[in-house]
Amino acid sequence: MLLILLGGALVTKTDSGMGCGRHWPGCNGQLIPDEITAEVLIEFSHRLVTGAVGILIVVLSVWSWKAIGHIRETKLLSFLALFFLILQALIGAAQVLWGQGDFILALHFGISLISFASVLLLTLLIFEVDKKFDADTLKIGKTLKTHTIGVTIYSYIVVYTGALVRHTESELSCTDWPMCKNGDFSLPQNFWEWVQMGHRTAAALIFIWLLIIAIHAIRHYKNQRVIYWGWIIAFSLVTLQVLAGAIVIITRLNLYVALAHSLFVILLFGLLTYMVLLVSRSRQN
């Protein structure tokens, strides 16, 4: 799933989405293309990985349902993993065959992210990580529960705004950082600047929010190490994400930094969904 997400980001960032033309599931009218360009290689490889992983997720979902179906989250996670993987594949196919608006395409990464998080949580259940961290005996207060659910939902909004920046080609509409034009505190002047600065504002808010949660966890949850370290790691990931976003602008869209930016948000969202799972298991303190 991580390869699917990073592969999709690579397709978008290298403008390889039409590498196989208006053909799906084939490529340029062939089942296997005989003329290989960089765009064809990136797009066709992404399709192959998505198809292969799709088969694995079907196996994982059915097997998990039968083997650990007694665990309350298993059936829901199995369904979500499979449903959202199929949905993201269909959106990708629709884009290739007919084209989609930027606001619809921006959903593609977020939909894949839900499938990734479902597979991740299924994996943690299969390896009984929740038992190793004593998830059933955790005591989490109402304040932290509210913050956990709220910041997880909000993180999805941040992801969407980031995807919208890519699909509207607004990455370099603001060439300075952190302001659109450093020293100029005026409002954005056009649609692309609004998209870019909207994402930066959303990212700044989640950075502050996770800092507040991390401080709360450090003060009140030192004796519950999964909560204590979980939120410290979450804040570390959002810090890396913000720094990578700044470097993307400074380096004028360096591909490796841009992919690292995507990687950090994938890991952060996965961690946040696990914290939600812990909240659902915990008793109120």
Secondary structure, 3 states (H helix, E strand, C coil): CHHHHHHHHHHHHCCCCCCCCCCCCCECCECCCCCCCHHHHHHHHHHHHHHHHHHHHHHHHHHHHHHCCCCCCHHHHHHHHHHHHHHHHHHHHHHHHCCCCHHHHCHHHHHHHHHHHHHHHHHHHHCCHHHHCCHHHCECCHHHHHHHHHHHHHHHHHHHHHHHHHHCCCCCCCCCCCCCECCECCCCCCHHHHHHHHHHHHHHHHHHHHHHHHHHHHHHCCCCHHHHHHHHHHHHHHHHHHHHHHHHHHCCCCHHHHHHHHHHHHHHHHHHHHHHHHHHHCECC
